Amino acid sequence: MKKKASSYRRHKTKTNPSWFFFFSVIALSTWLTWKYNPRFVPDAVVDSINAIQKPKKIEAGTDEAIKSKTVSKLAPQVSTLNYNGTSVSELAAKLSQFAVTDGEKAKAIYDWIAHHIAYDVEMFYSGQYRFVRPEDVLKSRKAICSGYAILYQALAKEMGLQAVIIPGTAKGVSYGVSQNNDENHAWNAVKIDNAWYLVDVTWGAGILQDRQFKRQYNPHYFATPPAQFIYDHFPTNPTWQLLPVFYTKQQFEALPEVKPQFFRDGLQMVSHPTHTIQAQGTAEVILKAPQDTIVSARLESASGLLDKSYTLVQREQNKILVNAAFPQAGTYELRIFSKNKAQDGSYPEAITYKVIAQKQGEAFPLTYSHFAQNNAYLFTPQTKTLPANQSVYFQINVPNALKVVIIDQESQNWKNLERQGTMFTGNINIGSGQVAIAAKFTEGDQYWTLVEYK
C-alpha cells in the first residue's frame, strides 16, 4: 500500500488528477474491512474493489497444461527452506533460487506458505479480524485466510507473477447453508503463462480439528481445476469461477460435500448430483470409479455413527452402488470413503450426502475387506437377519474365487455353493441364522470371510 500511496502523490501534482486511481487505492486499503465487516464500507467502494480484482480478459488454465509445467518436480528444499525474516522481497529471492518457470514460482510460493504459516485459531474464533500486512504474517508465522491470500499475492508480485485475492463463500468450518454466508473466506488466482489458476493456500496448509490447527499439507488446492473448485468455493465475482457457465449461489449450496479424495481416486457422480436425498426406508447412490478404487460408506445420525450394517457397498463393472438403510425416519449423513486398492490403512472421506428418510428400512449383512478387494457382488440375500431353520437361496458373484462356502457359525457346518464361472449359487438350510459367506482364492485351506449374517 505504501507504493500505491506514493504513486498517488505523484499523480496529484499533475494538472488532471486521476480520481479513479485515488478511489482504487482507497478500495484496496479497505478490502479486508469490507470482507469481514461489510457494513463499514460504502457500496461504491465494494464495486471498485470488484472492478480492480477483475482483469480485462480471463483465460482459465487447464489441468493438463499445469501438469506439463513440471511443478511436481519442484525441489523439495522449497518446503523446508528456513527463513526467519519478515521481508517479502528477501523471501521471494530465496524461493526464486528453486523456481524458474511461472508454474514453478507459483507452486514454490504455495508450498512454502503451506509448510510455514499456521492458521490463527485464536483470531478466527474470537471474530476480531484485523488488517494484516504480508510482513505481519511473516513475523507472527500465523494468519487466517486473508493473511494467507495477502502473503501469496505479495510474494507472487515480487517473483514477477500476477495474482489476485478472491473473496467469496467456502464450505469450511464457518459455512452454513442458507445462513447468508455471503463471504467467509478469501483465496487467490495466479496467472501462469497467460492463463489463470485457482489457489487456496489456507486449505492447502491444514485443517481445523477440535478448535486446533492440524498442519496437513494438501496439494489439491494448488491450480485446482475450476470444475472441482466450485464444489467448495463460490467467489463473490462469478467471473472467478473460471467456468464457461456460471453456477448460481443456490446451485452451489445444493452441491454435495466433496473432498479432494473424491477427485484423487477418479470418482464421478452418476445418480445424485445434489447434496440432499429424499428417501423411503432405503437409498442408493451410484458412483463411477476406476477398477483400482475401492469404496466404503457409513451412515451417521445426530447421535453419531451407526452400525456398519446400515450400508452396503458393491461394485458393478465401473460403477459403485452405495446402498443405505435407515433404522427409523429422520435425517442422516451418508458418508462415502475411498482409496486405491494398493494403499494400506483407513479410507479417507470422499463425498457426503444429507438423506431425509421417511420410514424405517431393513439393515444389510456385514461385508469384509476381501469383499471389496475382490469386487464381489451379493445378489441375495441382502438382509442382515436370516430366518432360522429354513432353506435360503444364496447368489453371489466372486471374481477369482476358487470356491465359496456357507458357514453355520454355531454348528461350524460348511456347505459349498455351486460354481458357474464367477457366480456361486445354492439353496442352503440355515440353522441358527448365524452364517457367513467365505471364499478361497488360492490352493490350500485358507478361506476369507466376505459376508456375515446375524
N, C-alpha and C positions, 0 to 999 in steps of 0.2 A: 504493500500500500504506500510505502514511502516514495518509491519510484514513481508511482502514478500521481501522487500529490505534487511532487516537484515538477512533473511533466505538465500538470495543470498550471502551475505558477508561471511556467514559460509561456503557455498559451495565453494567459490572461494579459500579458503585456502587449499582445497584438491588437490591432485595431478592431477586428471582428472576432471576439472570443467565441469558443465553441461551447455553447451552453449544454449541448447533448453530452459532450465529453465529461464536463463537470458533473452532470447528473449521473453518468455512468460510474464515475468514481465513488460518488455517494452510495450508489446502489451496491457496488462491490463491497464497500466498507461495512455495510449493514446487512450483508447476506445472511450471516448466521442468526442475527437477531430476528430477521424475517422468518427463518426456518423454524425456530423454536418458540418465538413469541410474535406471530404474525400480526397481532392486534396493534403492535407498536410501530408498524411500518406502513406508510400510505400505499394504496393500490398502484399508484403511478410508479413508485419505486420498484414494486414487485414486477410490474410489466417490463421495466427497463432491465431488471435482472434476467428475466426470461429471454429478452432480446439479446443480451450480452452472451448468455450461455448457448445460444444457437448460432452455429456457423452458417454462412450463406448456402453451402451445399454439404449435405451429409451423405457419404457413401459408406455403407457398412462393410466391414471386412468379413471374410469367410473363415470357417474353421480350418479348411484345407490350407488357406493362404498363411495363417498364423503358424500352423504346424510346420510349414515349409521354411519358416524363418529361423530355424534351429534354436528357438528359445529353450527347448528341452535340453540342449547341450550346454546351457549356461554353466559357467564354472561354479562348483559347489562353494568356493570361497566367498561368494556374494552373501549367502545367508549367514555365514559365520564371521563376516567382516566386523572387526571390533572398532567402532568409532564412538568416542565418548564426548565429542564436542557438540556444539549447538549451531554450527554454520551449515546452512543448506548447500552453499557452493562448495565447501570442503568435502562434504559427504558425496555430493554429485561427482566431484573429481575422482574420489576413491572408487566409486561404483563404475565410473567410465573406464577404469583400467580393465574391467572384465567384460565390458559390453561395447560392441562396435555398431551393429545394426540398430535400427529403430526398435525392432522387436526385442532384441536383447536388452536394450536400455529400459524399455517399458517393463519387462519381466524382472530385471535386476532391482528396480525400484520396488516392485511388488514384493519380491522375495525378502529384501532387506527389512522393509517396514513390517511385514507379517511376522518375521522372526525376532524383531527387536522392540516393537511397540506393543504394550499391553493395553487391554481395554480398561478404561477408567470406570470401574464398577461403582465407586463411591459417587462420582459425579452423575452417572446415569440414574441411580436410584434416588439421589437427592432431588433430581429435577432442576437443579440450579445450573443450567447450561450457560456457559460464557464463551465469549470470543477468544480464540487462541491463535497465535501465530505459529508457523511451522517451527520456529526456533523454540517456542514454548514446549511443543511436543517433543522435540529432540532433548530438551533439558529434563523434562519430567519422565520421559520414556513411557507415557501413557496418554490415552485420548479416548473420546467417544468417536462416533462415526465421522463427525465433521472435522475433527482433528486429523484423522487418518486421511480423509479426502484432501484436506488443505496441504498436508505434507506431501502426498503423492503428486499433486498438481505443481507444487513448488519445485520438487526435485525434477519432475518432467521438464519444466521450463528451463532449469539450469542445464539439463542434458540435451537441450535442443528439440524437445518434443512439445507438441501442443496437447494440452489436456484440459478438460472442463470438469467442474463439480456439478453433479446432478442431484437435486433434491427430489424426494418422492416418498412413496409408501413401500415398505418392505415387510414381508411376513416373518418378522423376528419376534423377540420377546415382548415388545410393546405393541404388537399388532393385534387388533380385534376386528373381525368382520363387521362391517356396517356400524362402526363406532366413530365415524367421522375422522379416522386417522389419515387426514389428507397428506400430511408429511410427518414422517417419524424417522427418516433415515437420509443419508447422503452417500453417494458413491461417485465414481469417475467414469469418463470416457477418454480414451487416449488415441491419438492419431498415429498410425503406423503405416508408413509407405502410402500415404494419401487415402487411407481407409480408417474408419473409426471402429474401436473395440471397447467393450464394456468391462469395467474392472471394479470389484468391491474388495479392497484390501482389508476392511474391517472384518468381514466374514471369512476372509482368507487367513486371518491371524488366529482364530479360535472361536470358542463358544462360551456362552454364559450357562453355568450349571450350578444350581443351588446358590444363586447370588454370588458366585465366584467365577472369575475368568479362568478358563482352561485353555492354555495355548494348544492349538491343534491346527497346524498348517494345512491349508486346503487349496490346491492349485486350481480347483474348478472355477473359482471366481476371478481368474485372470483370463481375459479375452473369451468370456463365456459366450457361446452362440446366442444371439438375441431370442431365438425361439425357445431356448431353455431359460434364459434370464428372466423372461416375463412371468414365469411361474411364481417368483417370489419378489420381484422388483417392478414397481409401477412408477415411472417418472412423472413428475408434475407436467412437464412439457412432453407430450406424446411423441414428438419427433425423436426423442432419445430412446424410444423403444427399438429403433433401428429395424423395424419390421415393415414389409410392404403394405400391410393392412394393420391399422392400429387397433389395440384392444381398448374397450371402454373400462371404466373403473368397475362396473358391475360384472363384466366378463372376467376381469382379473380376480375379483373376490370369489367368483364361482369356481375357479380352478382348484384342482386337488392340491394337497400339501405334498410337494415333490422335493425330494432330497437329491444331492449330487450323485448318490449311489445309483439312482434310477437311470440316469444317463450313462454313468460309467459302465453299467452292466448291459447297456444296449436295450433296455426295456422300452416298450411303447404301449400306450393305452389303446385298447380296442373297443371295449364296451361302455366305459363310463368316463367321459372327458371332463365331468364336473365333480365338485367336491362332495355334494350331498346326494345320498342314495335313499330313495323311498322303497321299503321292502315289507314283505309279509313276515313269515317265520324264518325264511332263508333269503340269502342274496348271493349272486355270483358275479364276480369281477373277472374280466378276461383281459390278459396282457399278452403282448407278443414278446418273445425272448429268444436270444441265441441259444444254441444247444449246450453251450458250456456255462450257462447261467442257471442257478437253482434258486428257488424262491420258497419262503415260509411266510406264515401270517399268524397274527394273534388278534383277538377281539378284546377290547377294553371298554369297561363301563365307568361310571362315575366313581365306583368303589375300587377300581384297579383292573389289572389284567385278569381275564377269565381263563378257565382251563383250556388246554390246547385242543381238546375235543370239540370246541365250538368252531374250529376252522378245518378245512380240508383243502390241500393244495395239490393239484395234479397237472401233469404235462400232457398235451395232445399235439404231437408234432412240434410246430414252432409256437404254440400258444400255451399259456399258463392259465389254468382255471382255478380261481380262488373262491371257494365257497365258504359262507359263514352262516351259522345257525344261532338263534338268539334265545337265551333262557327265559325271556319274557319280553313283553312290549316295552319299548323305551328307545333311548338314544345311545349309540355306541360309536367308538372309533375303531375302524378296521385298519390295522397297521400291517403293512406288507414289507417284508425284508428280502434282500437278495445278496448273492455273492457269486463269484466264479467257482466252479467245481474244484479247481486246483487250490483254492485258498482254504486254509485251516481257520478255526476259530468261529466266532459268532457271526450272525448275519446283520450287517448294517441296515438301518431303516431306509427304504426306498420311496414309498408313497403311502399316504394316509387318506382314508375316506371317512366322512361322517355318515352313519347309517341310522335312519329312523325306522325302527321295526314296529309293525302294527300288532304282531302277536308272537307267541312262543313257537320255536322250531325244535326239531329233534337233533341232538348232538351227533357228531360223526365219530367213527373209530379213530384211535390214535395211529399216526403214521410215524415211522422212524427214519433216521437219516438215509439208510440204504434204499428206502422207497423213492426218495427224490433223486438220489445219486444215480439210480439205475432207471430213471424215467418210467417207473411203474405207474399203472393206471388201474384203479379199482372201479369196476363197473357195479358190482353188487356183492354183498350188502353194504350200504353206505350209512348205516345207523350204528351208533355206539353200543346199543344193547341188543342182544340176540335172544330169541325165545329159547328157553331151556327145554331139553328133552324133545327136540323137534328136528326134522330134516331141513337144512338150509342150503340154498343154491349159492355157490361162490363162483365169481368170474373176475379174473384179474390178468392184466397184461404185464409181463415182466421181461423186457428185452434182456438177453444174455443169461437168463436163468437156465440152469440145467434141470432143476426140479423145484417144485413148490409144494409145500405141505401145510395142512391144517393141524395145529397142535392144541389138544384139550389141556389146558393148563392145570386142571385139577387132577385128572387121571394120567396125564402125560401120554395120552394115546395120540399117535401120529397117523394121519391119513393123507395119502397122495392125491393131488389134483391131476386130472388128465391133461396132457400137454398136446396142443395143436399149434405148432410154430412157436410164437411167443405168448400165446394165450393159454391160460390154465383155468379149467372149469371142473365143477363136480358138485353133486348133492352129498352133503355130509350131515350125519346125525350128530347134533350138538347135545352134550350132556348138561353141564352147569351153565353154559353160555360164556364161560371164561375161556376164550380161544384166541389164538394168534395165527397169522399167516407168515410163514418163514420160507426163505428161498436159499438154494445152493447155487453158487456161481462158478465154482471150480471143483475139480475132483477132490474127493475126500469127504470128511464128515462135518465140515464147517457150514452151518446154516446161519442166516442172518434174519432177524425179525423185521418184517416190513410193516405189518398192520396188527393192531391189538384191539380186541373187543372186550367189553366188560359186561 
